[in-house]
Amino acid sequence: MNSVTVRVPAKVNLQLAVGPLRDDGYHDLVNVFHAVSIFDEVTATAETGMSVRVEGESADQVPEDAGNLAIQAALALARHAGRSYGVSLVIRKAIPVAGGMAGGSADAAAALVACNELWGLGLPVEDLMEIAADLGSDVPFALLGGTAVGTGRGERLTPLEVGGRFHWVFALADGGLSTARVYAECDRMREATGEEIVWPRAADPLLAALRRGDAKALGSELANDLQPAAVMLRRSLARTLEAGREQGAVGTLVSGSGPTCAFLAESETHADELALSLKAAGVARDVITAYGPVPGPTVV
């Protein structure tokens, strides 16, 4: 096999609960991850060296060197296999870059799956998950897909039962937000206000709404502890979120560390109507619809 292409979805955090800052500089998190139908594609082709090229949405904002997480994934997989392999990776972007939807993590997960297939390693998903956890907190879920609770830094995953399909509208912002900067601002704001930081846990009403497939109930439970910090760093997000509420979204939140804003709709038709309203309101660079949950990386 000379070439393998893998399609991989974006994610939205239905709940992102941030615990106290740990000694290692990370936070204990509870993440309810939800994979949605916005996809990157990664094509791995056998080569003598390692290279990456990025095409599509905001491609000029993605590194094409060792700083690219997909290349790091390929190198980590080769080290795990104990052999020297080469690969040329071509990433076709549709997931927003630095948008809080784990596009870089998705590309890393896709690279693991593609190279595992290309190199004929036949490694089980458990091995790929171990490598993924070392690459970043969101990479294991990007490898899993569906809907799941993540704990620790987000890398320990428990798949969740979901009773139906949920329909989403995503408002994309100009430029990205640094995840590290948003976490730092969250810590600063908490210290300034003296906020009591409780141990994070998944919200039972949110999990129940997922099991029932109840969009309205889920919408009322969406929560993101990073949202105040993201809005503080990008004040325009407050207007975007308000526009979604005004136009009838059943739930609104900043996705992950932002600046993408996510709006939950009651149905596919409602999502289309909401997207048109948000476009007309002029509160985003672009507006796209999607649904979830969807599977993780798929060889195409």
N, C-alpha and C positions, 0 to 999 in steps of 0.2 A: 504494500500500500504506500503510495507516494504522497497523498494529501488527504487530510481529514478536516471537515468543517463542522463546527459545533455552534448551535444557537443557544443563547443563555439569557434569562430574563432579569429585569430590574426588580427591586424590592421597595416596598413601603413599610415603615414601622407603624403598626397599629397602636402599639404602646411602646414607649421608650422611657423606662424608669431608671434614673441615674442615682446610684448610691454614693456613699462618701468616697473621697479620694483615698486610694490605697498607697502604701509605702512605695510600690513599684511604679507609681505615676498613673496607673489606670484606675477606673472606677468599676465597682461591681454594678452590673447592669441586669435588668430584665427587659428583654426585647421580644415583642411579638412580631415576628417577621411575616411578610405576606408577599409572595412573588406575583408580579403582574406582567401583562402581555406587552411590554416594551422590551425589545430584544437587541442585543449585540450579536454579531457573528464573528467567530475566530476561526481562521483557516490555518492549519499547521501543515507545512510542506517540508519534506526531508531535505536538509542542507548539511554542509560540512560545519558551518558555524552557527551562531545564534543571532537572529536579527528580528526586528519588529517594525511593521509599517502600520499606520493608523489612517483610516479613511472615514468620511462621513461627518456626522454631527460634531462640531467643535473639535475636529481632529487636530487642529493646530495647538490645542491646549493639553494634549496628551503626550508625554515623553516617548521618544522612540529610541531609548537607550536603556541602560541597566536600571534606571529609575522606574521603568514600566513594570507593573505588578505581574503582567502575563509572562514576561521574560523571566522574572524572579521565580514564578511558578514552574516554568520549564526547567530552569536550572536546579530548583529544589527537587523536582521529580527525577532528574538525571542523577543527582547525588544520592537520592534514596535508592535508586536502582544500582548504584555503584558502577556506572559506566559513563563513558563520554559520548553524548549524543549531540546532534545538531538539528536545528529547526529554524525555518523562516515562518514567522507569525504575521498574518494580516488581520487586523481588527477593523471591522466595519461598525462604526458607532451609531447607535440610535438612542441609547440611554444617556441622559444628560450628564455632562462632565462636571465633577465637583458639585453635584446637585442634590446630594443626600439620598440617592437611589442606588448606591453601591455599584456603579458602573465599573470601576477599576477592579473591585472584588469579583464581579461577574466575569470579567475578562480573564482573571487569574483562574477561576474555577473552570472556565471553558478551555483554557490552555492545558490544565491538568488532564481533563477528559480527552482532549484531542491528542496530546502527546502520548498518553497512556495507550491510546488506540494506534497511533502512527508508529510508535516504537515497538508495538506488540508485547508490552509488558504484562498485560492481563492482571494488573493489580486490583484487588477488591476495593470497594468504595471506602471501607474502613481505613485502608492505608492512605487513600487520597484525602480523607478527612483529617488525618493526623498532619499531613503536609499542609493542608489548607489552614489549620489552626495556627501554624507557625507563621503563615504569610500575613494574616490579619483577622480581626475580629468578625468581619462580615463574610469572609471567604467560605467558611464551612456552610453557612446557610445558602450562599450562592450555589454551592455544590448540591445541596439537598433540594431546594425549591419547595413549592407548596406553601404551607403555613406552619409555623413552629414557634415555640418559646425558646429563646436563647438566654442562658444565664452565664455567670462569670463575667468575662469580657464580652459575652455574646456568642462564644464558640461552643458551649455545651447545649445541645439541641434536643428538644422533645417535640416530635411532630404532633400537630393538632387536628382534630376532627372538624371539618367545615361542612355545613349543611347546604351549601349552594354556591352560586357564582355572585361575586360582588363587582359592581361597575364604578369606575373611577374616572375623574378628570384631573389632569395634572397641569398646573400653571408653571411654565418654565421661566426662569428669571435671566436677565442679562448677567453674565459672569457667574462665578462659583463662590462658595464659602469654604474656607479651610476648616476641616473637622477639628483639628487641634485648637484652632482659634476659638471655635464655638464652645468647646469644652472648657477652655480657659476662662471665657467670658461667663459661662454658667457658674464656675467656681467663684469668680470674682463677685458676681451678683448675689450668690448665696451668702458669702462672707459679709458683704456690705449690708445685707438685710437681716443677718442673724437667723436665716431660715433653718429650722430643724430638719436635718437630713435623715430620713427614715430608711430602713432596710428595704430595698425594692422587692416587689412581688407582682406576679401577674394578677390582673384584676378579674375576679370571678365573673362579674356581669359581662365583661368583654368576651371571655371564653365561652360563656353560655350563648351570647348573641351569634358568635361564629358557628357554634354547633347547630343552632336553629336556622342559620342563613338569614337572619333578621337584619336588614340593612339599617333600618331606623334605630334599632337598639344598639347596633354596633357603632353607628355614627355618634351617638350620645356618649360613648365610652372611649372614643379615640383620645389619646393623651401622649404628650411628648415633653419631657422635662427640659429638653434642649430648646424648645420653641421660644421662650422669653429671651434667651441669649441670642438666637438667630435673628429675632426681630430687632433686638437692640443693635446688632451689627448691621442689619439691613432694614432700615425703618420702613421701606416701601412694602415689606411683606405684610405689615398690619393692614394696609389698604387692600392687598390681594386677598387676604383671608376674609376681611369684611365683605368684599364683593361676592365671594362665594356664598357666605351666609345670606346676603341680601338676595342672591339669585336662587335660593332654595336648596342648597346642598344639605343633606341630612347629617353630614359630619365634615369638619375641616381641621387640618393640621399641617404644620410644616413637616415635610418628610425627612426623617433622620436629622442631620445637622444642617439641612437646607442647602440652597434657598428655594428648592422646588416646593410648591404648595400642593397638597393633595385634598381633593374634595370627593366625598362619597355620595353617590346618587342612588335613587330608589330602584332604577331599572336602566337598561341600555338606552331606551328612548329618552329618559330623564337625563342621562349622561350627555347625550348628543345635544339636547336643549341647553343644558348648563354650559357646555363647552362653547356654544354659539354666543350665549350671554356674556361669558367671561371674555371672549375675543372682542365683542363689541364694547365692553367696558374698558379695554385698553390697559389692563393691569398686569400684563405678562408679555414676555417676548414671543411666546407661542403657547398654545393650549392643545393638549392631546388627550384622547380617551384611551382607556385600557380596562381589562377585567382581570380578576384573580379569584382563586389561586391558579397558578399554572405550574407545570413540572419544572425541575431544574434543567441543567444542561442536556441537550439532545443532539445526537449526531444526525446531520442532515445530508 
